[in-house]
Amino acid sequence: VQLQAYGGGLVQNGGSLRLSCAASGRTFSTNAMGWFRQAPGKERGFVATINWSGSTTYYADSVKGRFTMSRDNAKNTVYLQMNSLKPEDTAVYYCAAAATSWAHTSRDKYDYWGQGTQVTVSS
């Protein structure tokens, strides 16, 4: 079972990036998925989550209105569209799969983790 996150990079303040997370080894179409991020010297924190069908999403207050999480179960892939990026969004972004179908904001609800992709926003 593997989650592969990609799409990170260097972007200017106010720019946009789209992260993708592709699952392999098994289908995650019945699992909630999440994005978390970890900046240097900080704990890994919640960014966004989506339930199994894509009908429910939750976001951290710091990204609400700027980030949008979506999923394509046919492709076993989730996405994080990030707009109006700020320097404080700089972090390694991780995707994760929960053991349940319902969206969760807590890190301990997620059993599978990808390797992370670096997002750097320059000021």
C-alpha positions as CSV (number, residue, x, y, z in Angstrom):
1,V,0.0,0.0,0.0
2,Q,1.5,3.3,-1.1
3,L,0.4,6.9,-1.1
4,Q,2.4,9.1,-3.5
5,A,2.1,12.9,-3.0
6,Y,3.4,15.2,-5.7
7,G,2.9,18.6,-7.2
8,G,4.8,20.7,-4.7
9,G,7.4,23.3,-5.6
10,L,8.5,26.9,-5.2
11,V,5.8,29.6,-5.8
12,Q,5.6,33.3,-5.1
13,N,3.4,34.9,-2.5
14,G,-0.1,34.9,-3.9
15,G,0.5,32.0,-6.3
16,S,-1.2,28.7,-6.7
17,L,-0.3,25.0,-6.7
18,R,-2.2,21.8,-7.0
19,L,-1.1,18.8,-5.0
20,S,-2.1,15.3,-6.0
21,C,-2.0,12.1,-4.0
22,A,-2.2,8.8,-5.9
23,A,-2.9,5.5,-4.0
24,S,-1.6,2.2,-5.2
25,G,-1.8,-1.3,-3.8
26,R,-5.4,-1.1,-2.8
27,T,-8.4,1.2,-3.4
28,F,-9.2,4.0,-1.0
29,S,-12.6,4.8,-2.5
30,T,-14.3,4.0,0.8
31,N,-11.8,5.8,3.0
32,A,-11.7,9.3,4.2
33,M,-8.6,11.1,3.1
34,G,-6.6,14.0,4.5
35,W,-3.9,16.5,3.9
36,F,-1.5,17.5,6.7
37,R,1.6,19.7,6.7
38,Q,4.7,20.1,8.8
39,A,6.9,23.2,8.8
40,P,10.4,23.1,10.2
41,G,10.4,22.9,13.9
42,K,6.7,22.4,14.1
43,E,4.4,19.5,14.6
44,R,2.5,18.0,11.7
45,G,-0.9,19.7,11.6
46,F,-4.2,19.3,9.9
47,V,-5.0,21.0,6.6
48,A,-8.0,19.4,5.0
49,T,-10.0,16.2,4.9
50,I,-12.7,14.7,2.7
51,N,-15.1,11.9,3.2
52,W,-15.3,8.8,1.1
53,S,-17.7,10.2,-1.5
54,G,-16.3,13.7,-1.6
55,S,-19.6,15.2,-0.3
56,T,-18.0,16.5,2.9
57,T,-14.9,18.5,3.4
58,Y,-13.3,20.3,6.4
59,Y,-10.5,22.7,6.5
60,A,-8.2,24.3,9.0
61,D,-9.1,27.9,9.7
62,S,-5.8,29.1,8.3
63,V,-6.5,27.7,4.8
64,K,-10.3,28.1,4.6
65,G,-11.4,29.9,1.5
66,R,-8.0,29.4,-0.1
67,F,-7.6,25.7,-0.3
68,T,-10.0,23.1,-1.9
69,M,-9.7,19.4,-1.4
70,S,-11.3,17.0,-3.9
71,R,-11.1,13.4,-4.9
72,D,-11.5,11.1,-8.0
73,N,-12.3,7.6,-6.8
74,A,-12.0,6.2,-10.3
75,K,-8.4,7.3,-10.3
76,N,-7.8,6.5,-6.6
77,T,-6.4,10.1,-6.3
78,V,-7.1,13.1,-4.1
79,Y,-6.2,16.7,-4.8
80,L,-5.5,19.9,-2.9
81,Q,-5.9,23.1,-4.9
82,M,-4.0,25.8,-3.1
83,N,-4.7,29.4,-4.1
84,S,-3.5,32.7,-2.6
85,L,-0.5,31.0,-1.1
86,K,1.3,32.8,1.7
87,P,4.9,32.3,3.1
88,E,3.4,30.7,6.2
89,D,2.0,27.9,4.0
90,T,5.6,26.7,3.5
91,A,5.8,23.2,4.7
92,V,6.1,19.5,3.7
93,Y,2.6,18.4,2.8
94,Y,1.5,14.9,3.5
95,C,-1.6,13.0,2.3
96,A,-3.1,10.3,4.5
97,A,-5.9,7.7,4.4
98,A,-8.2,7.1,7.3
99,A,-9.4,3.7,8.4
100,T,-13.0,5.0,8.2
101,S,-15.2,6.6,5.6
102,W,-15.9,9.8,7.6
103,A,-13.8,12.9,7.4
104,H,-11.5,13.4,10.4
105,T,-9.4,16.3,11.5
106,S,-7.4,14.3,14.0
107,R,-4.0,12.9,12.9
108,D,-4.5,9.7,14.9
109,K,-7.5,8.7,12.7
110,Y,-5.2,8.1,9.8
111,D,-3.5,4.8,9.2
112,Y,-1.7,5.3,5.9
113,W,0.7,8.2,5.1
114,G,2.5,9.3,2.0
115,Q,6.1,10.5,1.8
116,G,5.3,14.2,1.6
117,T,5.9,16.9,-1.0
118,Q,7.6,20.2,-0.3
119,V,5.8,23.5,-0.8
120,T,7.8,26.7,-0.5
121,V,6.2,30.1,-0.8
122,S,8.5,33.0,-1.3
123,S,7.7,36.5,0.0
